[in-house]
């Protein structure tokens, strides 16, 4: 494996976070992150954001809020 460098690591970080790289590219990114505090910090931020978005997508709005939003949308649609 060859250290991929910061530019490559940062370019491929999104795909790395979503496990979209092949095994060799992933290993290169992991190796780079292990030795580069700046890129590891970006990876950490990306991981935290990805986890937060995934959790938010699993949550449902309270029933009364959903009803209110739908009623508001219907009211807007009926005036156009």
Secondary structure, DSSP 8 states (H G I E B T S, - for coil): -----HHHHHHSHHHHHTT-S-HHHHHHHHHHHHH-HHHHHHHHHHHHHHHHHHHHHH----HHHHHHHHHHHHHHHHT-
